[in-house]
């Protein structure tokens, strides 16, 4: 947790609030965060600070980004299946 606090330049109470709001989700109990979590925290900081987005807006932006990420993963899986099918048919 301390490493994430240092790298994100957030205080522990802010991180706890964002975890409670499900804006950040630790990989494992004890708040072990990934590089993706750090990028997400920086995005939240930009949305709140630089752009003045309120909490409801941040929740919506994060939801839409998560949906987009899920669709990208699905598209990548479909492309991998197509590649496998083409390889098998030759």
GILINPE-V647147 format. One record per helix or strand of 2 or more residues. SS is the DSSP state (H for helix, E for strand). FROM is the first residue (numbers start at 1). TO is the last residue. If there is no record, write none. Layout:
# GILINPE-V647147
((SS & FROM & TO) (SS & FROM & TO))
This chain:
# GILINPE-V647147
((H & 2 & 8) (H & 12 & 20) (H & 35 & 50) (H & 55 & 89))
